[in-house]
């Protein structure tokens, strides 16, 4: 079936934007980026990958795809699948914390260089929602499939049924039910969504975002992660952005789209991420007991990240090294 074009196609023009980067011969010290340097690298660095939080195995997997000449789309899919399969990560994929009824429901979206995108929402029993989202993008005329419909589509595409509730997450849920107090812990319990952006050797950008959502959420709750423009947005002419944290607040400002548009207007990725957080703060002047983190990359390979509370970080991997970057924050403590 012919895919519906949800967003307009973007075409990369100018040989300077698609040129393969020169690989300089440098020492290990020169290759290592200064950890925590605000705004990331300032020169063109292609290919490269950036992801939320210190997911070094995920970013390393994406880099393996890129350095071998793979596409940015393949890189982000393969990268985030690492976390979807990690049972010790209780905020993504297998082993994710369940909703209040004890069901693990997963959300994910993916977006390619041409503006094509796909997403699955509140899907159960499938280990890799990001791959199902890609199938939605490539095999259907739709952008989003939800719940039982998304699950049925996954089976039709050959995905196997998987029990997503591990014993650890089950016991944590049973313990939670003793009080049933919904009080997410900043930077720990509910904010390890993985969002990833990559630029490949051709200068093309793609992005992916996947999560099990808020732990012990109401059944059917969907946050920003699978929503194009909120949890993830890519414009191949400009750059991309993705988010983590309390998704409801990101949705209200269409955060990732906002950041890309700010970059289109001339702001650096760092400046755009800072403005994105400040927009959310302006809407919550009397409520700052939640975390939001944004990351972004522009066409030059410049990166940025910003959050509300200290504690958020993001991984970058390029020819200059593999670095965990502590993010600057709006609040000091």
C-alpha positions as CSV (number, residue, x, y, z in Angstrom):
1,X,0.0,0.0,0.0
2,X,1.1,3.5,-0.7
3,X,2.1,5.3,2.5
4,X,0.3,8.4,3.4
5,X,2.8,11.3,3.7
6,X,2.1,12.7,7.2
7,X,4.8,15.3,6.8
8,X,6.3,16.9,3.7
9,X,9.3,15.3,2.1
10,X,12.6,17.0,2.7
11,X,15.4,17.0,0.2
12,X,19.1,17.5,1.1
13,X,20.7,20.0,-1.3
14,X,24.3,21.1,-1.7
15,X,27.3,18.9,-1.9
16,X,28.7,20.4,1.3
17,X,25.8,18.9,3.3
18,X,26.3,15.4,2.0
19,X,30.0,15.1,1.8
20,X,31.7,12.3,3.6
21,X,33.7,13.7,6.6
22,X,37.5,13.6,6.4
23,X,38.9,11.3,9.0
24,X,41.7,13.1,10.7
25,X,44.6,11.3,12.3
26,X,44.5,12.4,15.9
27,X,45.6,11.2,19.3
28,X,43.3,9.5,21.7
29,X,43.3,12.7,23.8
30,X,42.3,14.8,20.8
31,X,39.5,12.4,20.0
32,X,37.9,12.6,23.4
33,X,35.3,15.3,23.8
34,X,35.3,17.3,26.9
35,X,32.6,15.7,29.1
36,X,29.8,18.1,29.8
37,X,30.9,20.7,27.3
38,X,27.8,22.9,26.7
39,X,26.4,22.5,23.2
40,X,28.6,19.6,22.1
41,X,30.9,19.7,19.1
42,X,31.0,22.9,17.1
43,X,32.3,21.5,13.8
44,X,30.7,19.2,11.2
45,X,30.9,15.7,12.5
46,X,29.3,13.0,10.3
47,X,28.2,10.3,11.0
48,X,27.1,10.7,14.6
49,X,24.5,9.5,17.1
50,X,23.0,11.1,20.2
51,X,20.6,9.5,22.7
52,X,18.9,10.4,26.0
53,X,20.5,9.2,29.2
54,X,23.7,7.2,29.6
55,X,22.7,4.3,27.3
56,X,26.2,3.5,26.2
57,X,25.3,0.1,24.8
58,X,22.5,1.5,22.7
59,X,24.6,4.3,21.3
60,X,27.5,1.9,20.6
61,X,25.1,-0.3,18.6
62,X,23.9,2.6,16.6
63,X,27.5,3.7,16.0
64,X,28.4,0.2,14.7
65,X,25.7,0.6,12.1
66,X,26.8,4.1,11.1
67,X,30.5,3.4,10.9
68,X,29.9,0.5,8.5
69,X,28.0,2.9,6.2
70,X,24.5,2.0,7.4
71,X,21.6,4.4,7.3
72,X,20.5,6.7,10.1
73,X,17.2,4.9,10.1
74,X,18.7,1.5,10.7
75,X,21.1,2.9,13.3
76,X,18.3,4.4,15.5
77,X,16.2,1.3,15.2
78,X,19.0,-1.1,16.1
79,X,20.3,1.3,18.8
80,X,17.0,1.6,20.8
81,X,16.3,-2.1,20.4
82,X,19.2,-2.7,22.8
83,X,17.3,-1.0,25.6
84,X,14.0,-2.6,24.6
85,X,15.6,-6.0,25.2
86,X,17.3,-5.1,28.4
87,X,15.2,-6.6,31.3
88,X,17.2,-4.5,33.8
89,X,15.8,-1.3,32.2
90,X,12.4,-1.0,33.8
91,X,11.3,1.9,31.7
92,X,11.6,0.5,28.2
93,X,10.5,-2.8,26.5
94,X,10.7,-6.1,28.2
95,X,10.7,-5.7,32.0
96,X,9.1,-2.3,31.9
97,X,7.0,-1.3,34.8
98,X,3.3,-2.2,34.3
99,X,0.2,0.0,34.6
100,X,-2.0,0.0,37.6
101,X,-3.7,-3.2,36.4
102,X,-0.4,-5.0,36.0
103,X,-0.1,-4.8,32.2
104,X,3.0,-3.7,30.5
105,X,2.1,-1.4,27.6
106,X,4.7,0.0,25.2
107,X,4.8,3.1,23.1
108,X,7.3,3.9,20.3
109,X,7.7,6.0,17.2
110,X,10.3,6.4,14.4
111,X,10.9,9.0,11.7
112,X,13.1,9.0,8.6
113,X,14.9,11.5,6.5
114,X,11.9,12.0,4.2
115,X,9.5,12.9,6.9
116,X,7.8,9.4,6.9
117,X,6.9,8.2,10.4
118,X,5.2,5.4,12.2
119,X,4.1,4.8,15.8
120,X,2.5,2.2,18.1
121,X,0.7,3.2,21.3
122,X,-0.3,1.1,24.4
123,X,0.8,-2.1,22.7
124,X,1.1,-5.3,24.7
125,X,3.0,-8.6,24.3
126,X,5.6,-7.4,21.7
127,X,9.2,-7.0,22.7
128,X,10.3,-4.5,20.1
129,X,7.7,-1.8,19.5
130,X,10.2,0.4,17.6
131,X,10.4,-2.3,14.9
132,X,6.6,-2.5,14.7
133,X,6.5,1.3,14.4
134,X,8.8,1.1,11.4
135,X,6.5,-1.5,9.9
136,X,3.6,0.8,10.4
137,X,5.6,3.5,8.5
138,X,6.7,1.2,5.7
139,X,3.8,-1.2,5.2
140,X,0.6,0.7,6.0
141,X,-1.1,4.0,4.9
142,X,-1.2,5.0,8.5
143,X,1.0,6.8,11.0
144,X,-0.3,5.3,14.3
145,X,-1.7,2.0,15.4
146,X,-2.9,1.5,19.0
147,X,-3.7,-1.2,21.5
148,X,-5.0,-4.5,20.2
149,X,-4.9,-3.2,16.6
150,X,-1.1,-2.6,16.9
151,X,-0.6,-6.0,18.5
152,X,-2.6,-7.8,15.8
153,X,-0.6,-6.0,13.1
154,X,2.6,-7.0,14.8
155,X,1.6,-10.7,14.7
156,X,0.7,-10.3,11.0
157,X,4.2,-8.9,10.4
158,X,5.8,-11.9,12.0
159,X,6.5,-10.6,15.5
160,X,6.3,-13.2,18.3
161,X,4.1,-12.9,21.4
162,X,6.3,-12.2,24.5
163,X,5.5,-11.9,28.2
164,X,6.8,-8.4,29.0
165,X,6.3,-8.6,32.8
166,X,9.4,-9.8,34.5
167,X,9.4,-11.2,38.0
168,X,11.2,-8.1,39.2
169,X,8.7,-5.7,37.8
170,X,5.8,-7.8,39.0
171,X,7.1,-7.8,42.5
172,X,7.7,-4.1,42.4
173,X,4.1,-3.6,41.2
174,X,2.7,-5.8,44.0
175,X,4.7,-3.7,46.5
176,X,3.4,-0.5,45.0
177,X,-0.2,-1.7,45.3
178,X,0.1,-1.7,49.1
179,X,-0.1,2.1,49.0
180,X,-1.1,2.8,45.3
181,X,0.6,6.1,45.7
182,X,1.4,7.7,42.3
183,X,4.4,9.8,42.9
184,X,7.0,9.5,40.2
185,X,10.6,9.9,41.4
186,X,12.6,12.5,39.4
187,X,15.4,10.9,37.2
188,X,14.8,7.4,38.6
189,X,11.4,5.8,38.3
190,X,9.7,7.1,35.3
191,X,12.1,9.1,33.1
192,X,14.4,6.7,31.3
193,X,12.7,6.8,28.0
194,X,15.3,6.4,25.2
195,X,15.1,8.8,22.4
196,X,17.8,8.6,19.7
197,X,18.9,10.7,16.7
198,X,21.5,9.9,14.1
199,X,23.2,11.4,11.1
200,X,24.6,8.9,8.6
201,X,27.5,9.2,6.1
202,X,25.2,10.8,3.6
203,X,24.2,13.6,6.0
204,X,20.7,12.2,6.4
205,X,18.9,12.3,9.8
206,X,16.5,9.9,11.4
207,X,15.1,9.4,14.9
208,X,13.5,6.9,17.2
209,X,11.8,7.0,20.6
210,X,10.6,4.0,22.8
211,X,9.2,3.6,26.3
212,X,7.0,1.6,28.6
213,X,5.7,4.9,29.9
214,X,5.0,6.1,33.4
215,X,5.2,3.3,36.0
216,X,1.8,2.4,37.4
217,X,0.0,4.8,35.0
218,X,-3.7,4.5,34.4
219,X,-4.6,1.9,31.9
220,X,-4.5,3.3,28.4
221,X,-2.3,6.3,29.3
222,X,0.0,7.4,26.5
223,X,2.6,10.1,26.9
224,X,4.7,12.0,24.4
225,X,7.1,9.3,23.3
226,X,5.0,7.9,20.4
227,X,3.6,11.3,19.3
228,X,5.4,12.8,16.3
229,X,6.2,16.4,17.1
230,X,6.0,15.9,20.9
231,X,8.4,13.1,21.9
232,X,10.3,13.1,18.5
233,X,10.6,15.2,15.4
234,X,13.0,15.2,12.5
235,X,13.4,17.6,9.6
236,X,16.2,16.6,7.3
237,X,16.8,20.1,6.2
238,X,17.3,21.4,9.8
239,X,17.9,18.7,12.4
240,X,16.0,16.6,15.0
241,X,15.0,16.6,18.6
242,X,13.6,14.1,21.2
243,X,12.4,14.2,24.7
244,X,12.3,12.3,28.0
245,X,10.4,13.0,31.3
246,X,6.8,13.7,32.1
247,X,5.2,13.3,28.7
248,X,2.1,15.3,29.4
249,X,4.1,18.5,29.7
250,X,6.0,17.8,26.5
251,X,2.8,17.2,24.6
252,X,1.4,20.5,25.8
253,X,4.2,22.4,24.0
254,X,4.7,20.0,21.1
255,X,8.3,20.1,22.4
256,X,10.4,18.3,19.8
257,X,8.7,20.1,16.9
258,X,9.3,23.4,18.7
259,X,13.0,22.8,19.1
260,X,13.4,21.9,15.5
261,X,11.6,25.0,14.4
262,X,13.8,27.1,16.7
263,X,16.8,25.6,15.0
264,X,15.3,26.5,11.7
265,X,15.1,30.1,12.8
266,X,18.8,30.1,13.6
267,X,19.2,28.9,17.2
268,X,21.8,26.4,18.0
269,X,20.7,23.0,19.3
270,X,21.7,24.1,22.8
271,X,19.8,27.3,22.6
272,X,16.7,25.6,21.2
273,X,16.7,22.9,24.0
274,X,16.9,25.7,26.6
275,X,14.0,27.6,25.1
276,X,12.0,24.4,24.9
277,X,12.4,23.8,28.7
278,X,11.7,27.4,29.5
279,X,8.4,27.2,27.6
280,X,7.4,24.3,29.8
281,X,8.5,26.1,33.0
282,X,6.4,29.2,31.9
283,X,3.3,27.0,31.9
284,X,4.1,25.5,35.3
285,X,5.3,28.4,37.4
286,X,3.9,27.0,40.6
287,X,4.8,23.3,39.8
288,X,8.4,22.2,39.2
289,X,8.4,18.8,40.8
290,X,8.9,17.0,37.6
291,X,11.6,16.3,35.1
292,X,11.9,17.1,31.4
293,X,15.0,16.6,29.3
294,X,15.5,17.5,25.6
295,X,18.3,16.7,23.2
296,X,18.8,18.0,19.7
297,X,21.2,17.8,16.8
298,X,21.4,20.0,13.7
299,X,22.5,19.4,10.2
300,X,26.1,20.2,11.1
301,X,26.2,17.6,13.8
302,X,26.1,20.2,16.6
303,X,24.3,18.9,19.6
304,X,22.5,20.2,22.7
305,X,20.7,19.1,25.8
306,X,18.9,20.8,28.6
307,X,16.6,19.8,31.5
308,X,14.6,21.1,34.4
309,X,16.4,19.3,37.3
310,X,20.1,18.3,37.5
311,X,20.7,14.6,36.8
312,X,19.8,14.2,33.2
313,X,22.6,13.3,30.7
314,X,22.9,12.3,27.1
315,X,25.3,10.1,25.1
316,X,27.0,11.1,21.9
317,X,29.1,8.9,19.7
318,X,31.1,10.2,16.7
319,X,34.6,10.0,15.3
320,X,35.5,12.3,18.2
321,X,34.6,9.7,20.8
322,X,31.9,8.1,22.9
323,X,30.9,10.5,25.7
324,X,28.3,10.8,28.4
325,X,27.3,14.5,28.6
326,X,25.8,15.8,31.9
327,X,23.1,18.2,30.9
328,X,22.8,21.8,32.1
329,X,19.6,22.4,34.0
330,X,17.1,25.2,34.6
331,X,17.2,24.5,38.4
332,X,20.4,24.1,40.3
333,X,19.1,21.6,42.8
